[in-house]
Each structure stands twice: as structure tokens, then as C-alpha cells.
Amino acid sequence: MDSTGKVIAITGGGSGIGAAVARRYAAEGARVVVLGRRPEPLEEVAAGTGAHVITCDASVREQVENAIAEIIDRFGRLDVAVANAGGAVLASVTDTDDEAWDFAMRSNLSSAFVFCRAALPSLIETRGQVVVVSSLAGLFAGPNSASYVTAKHALVGLTRSIARDFGPKGVRANAVCPGWVRTPLADRGMDALAEASGIAGGRAEAYRTATAEVPLRRAAEPAEIASIVRFLGSAESSYITGAVIVADGGAHAVDLPTLAFERAGL
């Protein structure tokens, strides 16, 4: 695989999956742009990849439009837009106040919508690709995460709408739905799980507990998800659009009501 000369823009590019995507594309000779609200982690990624840094809030139209204009002015084109920015709010519907709801929608859904809307005119020119990073929560509901689940489900709809409307213009759009991935956000979740459950082994044991029923029995590494993003943002996936690629170690294949039988040795 060779991405030499391609221009890749990644929101949420300062850590986790976004940083891994930046490293993957940079290693193949792409010109990478990492976008995010916090300059420090972006600069750290840039130091290791040569990426161009743009500090902006992906949910704010003016900031994103200025970022796309800067990309075009600097590189002359945009080939792949990776909508990866996000944030989690953990609460049920009745426990989610307006502020938490707005944050979840803005950080997960609006950030992808605003970014893709601004990027699409340039992607039409290059017959480029959109890759949206959703979540397993975009397909199933976890406990006490109503706003996050809703936003991640909506990302699948956004992806398919882009695929349908802009496929005739040469743009492909696909979504990735990861399960547990070892990112800073997931690490914090595992720390909370370990504390709440009294798990003696701390974070490492919490990851094992959280993936105990996953067929592969482990969480993903960010680089594994980056490989999927790279595939979808390349000519190797040239006839795939509107697709949702689930990368969860097989979790979605498990028939939950049968777990009791497995535990009983039947």
C-alpha cells in the first residue's frame, strides 16, 4: 500500500485512534493534517509523523471552514477526511441534563457533520473518501450512555447519507464501529470499572473482565483500527461505500442469552 502524495485530514488526531491513523498514513508517505482542540497532543503526534497541526473545534463551522481552506491553501487538495473526534457522557435518559446531551451531540455528531460538510467540495474534486469513526455503541446500547449511543447511531446515518448523495460525484463514505480499543478514553473507563468493582488487578484486569465474553478475549490496539480506516480511505476499497465495518473482536456475534449455558459447560 502506498499513500504518497495523498492529503489526509483527521479530527481528534491528537490521541488514540486518530493518532494511530496519522501514524499509519504518514508511514506510507501521505501528507497528514491532524485537527483537534488541544494543541499539545497534536504537536506530539506531529513530532513523530511530520503532520501539519490545525487547532480547532470540529463542531464549529467557522473554525472548520478555515481549517479546510488552510489545508487547500497549503497542499492544494484533500483526499481523505477522517471524522474521528468524539467524547463520552455516561448517563441514562433521565439522568442526562441538557448540557450533557448537547456536549455528546456536539462532540460526536456535530463534529462529524460540520467537518464532512466543509470537506465535501474538495473531496468531490479528488473523488476522495470519508471515513467516520463511530462505535459499537452505534449499533447496540450500553448501560447508562443514552446520549453517546444516540450520537454514535446517528453517525451511521450520516455516513450512509453521504454515501448515497455523493457517490454519483465519486465520493465514498464508510463507517468503522470499534468495540473496546486501548485508548486514553477507554483507559479511564477501565480505571473506573476497576475501582467500582474492586478489581484487584487494576486497569489490566478490568480490560480482561470487560472482554471476557468477546470471542478474541481482548481489546483492540489503536493501530488495528487505523488499518481499517486506511483500507477504507484507499483504492483497495474502491467498490465499498455506505458500509459499516464492525471491529469488535467478535462481540456482536455473541448470542447473549446463551452465555449462561456456556458458563455452565453446556
C-alpha positions in Angstrom: 0.0 0.0 0.0 1.2 3.5 -0.9 -0.4 6.8 0.1 2.4 9.0 -1.2 1.1 12.5 -2.1 -2.4 11.9 -0.7 -3.6 14.5 1.8 -5.4 13.1 4.8 -7.3 15.2 7.4 -8.1 13.7 10.8 -10.2 15.2 13.5 -9.5 14.1 17.0 -6.0 13.5 15.7 -4.1 14.0 19.0 -4.6 10.7 20.7 -6.0 7.2 20.5 -7.4 6.1 17.1 -6.8 9.5 15.5 -3.1 9.5 16.3 -2.8 5.9 15.1 -4.4 6.8 11.8 -2.0 9.7 11.5 1.0 7.4 12.1 -0.3 4.8 9.6 -0.8 7.3 6.8 2.4 9.2 7.5 4.4 5.9 7.3 3.1 5.5 3.8 4.2 8.9 2.6 0.9 10.7 2.9 0.6 14.4 3.9 -1.3 14.3 7.2 -3.2 17.0 8.9 -4.3 16.5 12.5 -7.1 18.6 13.9 -8.2 19.0 17.5 -9.0 21.4 20.3 -5.9 20.8 22.3 -2.6 21.8 20.7 -0.2 19.8 23.0 -1.2 16.3 22.0 -1.5 17.4 18.3 2.1 18.7 18.4 3.2 15.5 20.0 1.7 13.5 17.1 3.2 15.9 14.6 6.7 15.5 16.1 6.5 11.8 15.4 4.8 11.9 12.0 5.6 15.3 10.4 1.8 16.0 10.4 0.5 19.5 10.0 -1.3 20.8 13.0 -4.6 22.8 13.0 -6.1 23.6 16.3 -9.9 23.9 16.0 -13.2 22.7 17.4 -14.6 20.4 14.7 -18.2 21.2 15.7 -17.7 25.0 15.0 -18.5 25.9 11.3 -16.2 28.9 11.0 -13.2 27.1 12.5 -13.7 24.0 10.3 -14.2 26.0 7.2 -11.0 28.0 8.0 -9.2 24.7 8.6 -10.2 23.2 5.2 -9.2 26.5 3.5 -5.8 26.2 5.2 -5.4 22.6 4.0 -6.2 23.5 0.4 -4.0 26.6 0.5 -1.1 24.6 1.9 -1.5 21.3 0.0 -3.7 22.1 -2.9 -6.1 19.1 -2.3 -7.8 16.9 0.1 -8.2 13.1 -0.5 -9.5 11.6 2.7 -11.5 13.1 5.6 -11.4 11.0 8.8 -14.1 12.1 11.2 -12.8 10.7 14.4 -13.5 13.4 17.1 -15.7 12.3 20.0 -16.5 12.4 23.6 -18.4 10.3 26.1 -21.2 11.1 28.5 -22.3 8.3 30.8 -25.9 8.6 32.0 -29.4 7.3 31.3 -32.0 9.4 29.6 -33.5 10.6 32.9 -30.0 11.4 34.3 -28.8 13.3 31.2 -29.3 17.0 31.5 -29.4 19.4 28.6 -25.8 20.4 28.9 -24.6 16.8 28.8 -26.9 16.0 25.9 -25.6 19.0 23.9 -22.0 18.0 24.7 -22.5 14.5 23.4 -24.2 15.6 20.2 -21.7 18.3 19.6 -18.5 16.3 20.2 -19.6 13.2 18.4 -22.3 14.0 15.8 -22.0 17.7 15.0 -18.2 17.5 14.8 -18.5 14.8 12.1 -21.3 16.6 10.2 -19.6 20.0 10.2 -16.3 18.6 9.2 -17.7 16.4 6.4 -19.9 19.3 5.1 -16.8 21.5 4.8 -14.6 18.8 3.3 -17.0 17.5 0.7 -16.5 20.1 -2.0 -12.7 19.3 -2.0 -13.4 15.6 -1.9 -15.6 15.9 -4.9 -12.7 17.4 -6.8 -10.4 14.5 -5.9 -13.1 11.7 -5.9 -12.0 11.2 -2.3 -13.2 9.3 0.7 -14.9 10.0 4.0 -14.3 7.6 6.9 -16.4 8.1 10.0 -15.3 6.5 13.3 -18.4 5.6 15.1 -18.5 2.8 17.8 -20.1 -0.5 18.7 -22.4 1.9 20.6 -23.6 3.0 17.1 -25.2 -0.4 16.7 -26.1 -1.5 20.3 -26.9 0.2 23.5 -24.6 0.0 26.5 -25.8 0.8 30.0 -26.3 4.4 31.1 -25.0 6.0 27.9 -28.1 7.3 26.2 -26.6 10.4 24.6 -23.4 8.7 23.5 -25.4 5.7 22.0 -27.7 8.1 20.2 -24.9 10.2 18.7 -23.0 7.1 17.6 -26.1 5.6 16.0 -26.6 8.9 14.1 -23.1 8.8 12.7 -24.1 5.6 10.8 -27.0 7.5 9.3 -24.7 10.4 8.4 -22.3 8.1 6.7 -25.0 6.4 4.6 -26.5 9.8 3.6 -23.1 11.0 2.4 -22.6 7.7 0.5 -26.0 7.9 -1.2 -25.9 11.6 -2.1 -22.2 12.0 -3.1 -21.5 8.6 -4.6 -22.6 9.8 -8.0 -20.0 12.5 -7.7 -17.2 10.0 -6.9 -17.0 10.3 -3.2 -17.2 7.2 -1.0 -18.2 7.2 2.7 -17.9 4.4 5.2 -18.1 4.0 8.9 -16.0 2.0 11.4 -17.6 0.7 14.6 -14.9 -0.4 17.0 -15.5 -2.2 20.3 -13.1 -1.7 23.2 -9.9 -0.1 22.0 -6.9 0.7 24.3 -7.2 4.5 24.1 -6.8 7.1 26.8 -10.7 7.4 27.0 -11.1 3.6 27.4 -8.3 3.6 29.9 -10.2 6.0 32.1 -13.3 3.8 31.7 -11.3 0.8 32.8 -9.9 2.6 35.8 -13.5 3.5 36.8 -14.6 -0.1 36.3 -11.7 -1.4 38.4 -12.5 1.0 41.2 -16.2 0.4 41.2 -15.9 -3.4 41.1 -12.9 -3.7 43.4 -10.9 -5.4 40.7 -7.5 -6.1 42.3 -5.5 -6.1 39.1 -6.5 -2.6 38.2 -6.8 -1.4 34.6 -5.2 -4.5 33.0 -7.6 -6.8 34.8 -10.5 -4.5 34.0 -9.8 -4.9 30.3 -9.8 -8.6 30.7 -13.1 -8.5 32.6 -14.7 -6.2 30.0 -13.7 -8.5 27.1 -14.2 -11.9 28.9 -17.1 -12.7 26.6 -15.6 -11.3 23.4 -14.5 -14.2 21.1 -11.0 -12.8 20.8 -10.8 -12.2 24.5 -9.1 -8.8 24.3 -9.4 -5.2 23.4 -8.1 -3.8 20.1 -4.9 -1.7 19.7 -5.4 1.7 18.0 -3.2 0.6 15.2 -5.6 -2.2 14.3 -8.4 0.2 13.9 -6.1 2.6 11.9 -5.5 -0.3 9.5 -9.3 -0.5 8.8 -9.5 3.3 8.3 -6.5 3.2 6.0 -8.2 0.4 3.9 -11.5 2.4 3.6 -9.6 5.5 2.7 -7.8 3.9 -0.2 -8.3 2.5 -3.7 -8.2 -1.0 -2.2 -11.8 -0.5 -1.1 -12.9 1.2 -4.3 -16.3 -0.5 -4.5 -17.2 -0.2 -0.9 -19.4 2.8 0.2 -22.2 3.2 2.7 -20.7 0.3 4.7 -20.4 -0.2 8.4 -17.3 -2.2 9.3 -17.6 -3.7 12.8 -14.2 -4.2 14.6 -15.1 -5.6 18.0 -13.2 -8.9 18.3 -16.4 -10.7 17.5 -18.6 -9.2 20.3 -21.5 -8.6 18.0 -21.6 -12.3 17.0 -22.3 -13.5 20.5 -25.8 -14.6 21.4 -26.1 -13.1 24.8 -28.8 -15.5 26.2 -26.6 -18.4 25.6 -23.8 -17.2 27.9 -25.4 -18.8 30.9 -25.2 -22.2 29.1 -21.5 -21.6 28.2 -20.7 -20.8 31.8 -22.5 -24.0 32.9 -20.3 -26.0 30.5 -23.2 -27.0 28.2 
